[in-house]
Structure formats: structure tokens, C-alpha cells
Amino acid sequence: MPGSSGQSKLGGPETTGSAEAGSSPGGSGPPAKPVQGSRLGEGDDLDRPLSDPRPLRADDRQTEGFWESHPSLKPTLIAAVSTLIVFGAAAWLIASSPNWPAVREQFFNADDFAKSWPDVVRGFWRNLEMFFFSMVAIPPLALAIALARSLRGPAFYPFRLLATAFTDVMRGIPLILLILLLGFGLPALQLPGLPNSGMFWGVAALTLSYSAYTAEIFRSGIDAVPESQRASARSLGLSQLQAMRFAILPQAVRNVIPALMNTVVSLQKDVALVSVLGVRDAVREAQIYTSRTFNYTSYIAATVLFLLISIPLTRFVDWYAARDRATRSEQQQ
């Protein structure tokens, strides 16, 4: 209305309209004071709590410190410093031992390492051969045992009984004892057609022992498949074996691949136990060199060779397991 005192022109700097809006009806009461900082200028701190009595200023900005702007730098420095302290303390403790010079001469002699290296490497190729043959033989046998234990119905009870007995016996015998029993016991029978090779019986012992453990891994994967999958396959007219082959096993194998890969890493190390049968693998070659020179550096050479295989395998297993978990998480979302 013309003549109203609270009216302001558009774009004008007046703010009295806000004050009059807050006054008492009829305009008899005192005008309300404008809220301090109600007009926020460019650069004002919007994160300041309303209860903060300090006035807001245009240049009142929250500044980030050095560590806040580099969030990953501080944990990295802490990890590096702690690693240096721990390993430095361990190195100092070992070097301060009065027997360290003698131990270094016996286990870390560069000349003996170079002399024993060719023979140890030649023996290590035999370790790789045994590892390869075992890897070929273990999965089929383990899968057959797992399937026998997973069959249902009274007609399959003898197969379940034999599979259970095999698994219990092989998992109960220490691997080194199984190698000795097969490697020295069965050749002594001198049965026609029975091999006498220590390498053959070493691989056989590894295959039997690891098949029992791997069968349990397969069986856990089979049991983890929902029962509805089996029922759906049977409702489509598939037999028990067909349902296992086409519906259950593909899912079960996928579920246990990370555990199977850990078994591969363990098997790669345990092939060294076959050296007790006289097989001239890396460990046996190291023993021969030690018995000839009374120096144990050849064992370090064999250790280096096994680490060159086991560490990449371990890192690959960890990477695959992490990728598998990420894939499953994406599928569940």
C-alpha cells in the first residue's frame, strides 16, 4: 500500500521488512532484531554450528592441515618407521650374538652357495616333476571320493563307507610316515609289475594324502549348494548323477577354488619330503653337498628355490581370493 513504512524498493539494501514481519500484531511492539549473520556472504562458513556465538565472516574458512590433505601419507610413514625399527632390532640382535660369525660361515657362505647351486637346481627340476604329476592325479581322485560321499540312498552306502574310510585313514597318517610306508614297504613285496622307483611311490603317497584333504574341500563345496538346486534338477527329470554333474558340481567347484589353490601352495612345499626315499631332488642334493663339505649353505640354496615358486603362488592365491570376494559382493548387490 502507498505510504506503508515497511515497503522497500526491489534491489534496495533495506531489510526492515524482515523486522516488521517479526513484530507483534498491529505494530505496537518493538521491532524484532535481525538475526546476526542471517545474510551469508560468499565464502562464509556454512558448517559453523548455529549455537556458535561468534559472528560469521566472509573470510572465516576452515583450513585443512598437511596430514588432512594427505590422508595416506601418515599411515605409510608409520608403517615404514615401525618396519625399520622391528627389522633393525632383529638384525642387531642377531649380529650381536657371539656365534654369529660362525653361523654366517656355515649357512651363508657365498662360495659354497655358488658351488652347490648347479646340483641343487638340477634336483629342483625333479621336485617340479613330482609336483606336476601330483597335481594331475589329485583332482580326479579327490572328486571321485567327494562324489561317493555325497551320493544319497541306501544303494550307495558301500561307496559312502569306502570313501569315508579312505578319507579318515589318509588324513590320520602323517605324510612323512605314508611316504616311508609306501616307499620302503610296497617295493619290498617284489610283486610282478610293481614299480620300485622311489619317485613313483613318493608321488603316490602325495596323491593319496592330498586327495583325502581335497575331497573334503570338494564335499564342503557340494554341501554349500542350496538344496533347492538339487530339487529343481530332480524336478526336471534328471537323475541323481545327472543333477550332480550339471547342477551341483559347477557351483561347488566355483565355491572352493580359493581353498584348492591354497592346497596347491602346500603341495609345492611337501614334495621335498620325498627326499627321504633317496630321490635326488633339491633337498637330497643339498644333503649330499653338506655331507661332503660340512657346510649348510646348500640348504639355503634349496630354500631360495622353493621360495621363488611358493611366494608368487601365494600372492596369486591372495589376489584371486580377493577378486572372487569382490565379484560375489557385486553379484549380491
Residue pairs with C-beta under 8 A, 6 or more apart in sequence:
1 7
5 16
6 16
6 17
6 20
7 17
8 14
8 16
8 17
15 34
15 39
16 31
18 32
18 34
18 38
19 31
19 32
19 33
19 34
20 27
20 31
21 32
22 31
22 32
23 29
23 30
23 31
23 32
36 55
37 44
37 55
37 56
40 46
40 56
41 58
42 58
43 58
43 59
43 60
43 61
44 56
44 57
44 58
44 60
45 56
45 60
45 61
45 62
47 62
48 54
48 56
48 60
67 73
67 74
94 100
97 103
106 295
106 296
106 297
107 296
107 297
107 299
107 300
108 297
108 300
109 295
109 297
112 289
112 293
112 295
112 297
112 298
113 297
113 298
113 300
113 301
115 289
116 285
116 286
116 289
116 297
116 298
116 301
117 301
119 285
119 288
119 289
119 298
120 282
120 285
120 286
120 289
120 298
120 301
120 302
120 305
121 282
121 305
122 285
123 280
123 281
123 282
123 283
123 284
123 285
123 286
123 302
124 281
124 282
124 302
124 305
124 306
126 199
126 279
126 280
126 281
126 282
127 271
127 272
127 281
127 282
127 306
128 309
129 199
130 199
130 202
130 203
130 206
130 271
130 274
130 279
130 281
131 267
131 268
131 271
133 203
134 203
134 206
134 207
134 210
134 267
134 271
135 264
135 267
137 203
137 207
137 211
138 206
138 207
138 210
138 211
138 214
138 267
139 214
141 207
141 208
141 211
141 215
142 210
142 211
142 212
142 213
142 214
142 215
142 217
142 218
143 215
143 218
145 163
145 166
145 167
145 211
145 212
145 215
145 218
146 163
146 215
146 216
146 218
146 219
146 222
147 218
147 244
148 156
148 159
148 160
148 162
148 163
149 160
149 163
149 164
149 167
149 215
149 219
150 219
150 222
150 223
150 244
151 159
151 160
151 240
152 240
153 240
163 215
166 212
167 212
167 215
167 216
169 212
170 178
170 208
170 209
170 211
170 212
171 209
171 212
171 213
171 216
173 181
173 209
175 205
175 206
175 209
175 270
175 273
176 273
176 276
178 205
178 208
178 209
179 201
179 202
179 205
179 206
179 273
179 274
179 276
179 277
180 276
180 277
181 205
182 201
182 204
182 205
182 208
183 198
183 201
183 202
183 205
183 274
183 276
183 277
184 277
186 194
186 201
187 194
187 195
187 196
187 201
195 201
198 274
198 277
198 278
198 279
199 274
199 277
199 279
201 277
202 271
202 273
202 274
202 277
202 279
203 274
205 274
206 267
206 270
206 271
206 274
210 263
210 267
210 270
213 263
214 260
214 263
217 256
217 259
217 260
217 263
218 252
218 253
218 256
220 256
220 259
221 251
221 252
221 253
221 254
221 255
221 256
222 244
222 248
222 249
222 252
224 252
224 255
225 247
225 248
225 251
225 252
225 255
229 247
229 248
229 251
230 243
230 247
230 248
232 247
233 242
233 243
233 246
233 247
233 248
234 240
234 243
238 246
238 247
257 320
257 324
258 317
258 320
258 321
258 324
261 313
261 316
261 317
261 320
261 321
262 317
264 313
264 317
265 310
265 313
265 314
265 317
268 306
268 309
268 310
268 313
269 306
269 310
271 281
272 281
272 282
272 283
272 302
272 306
274 281
275 281
275 283
275 284
275 287
278 284
280 288
282 302
282 305
282 306
283 299
283 302
285 298
285 302
286 298
286 299
286 301
286 302
287 298
289 295
289 298
290 296
290 298
290 299
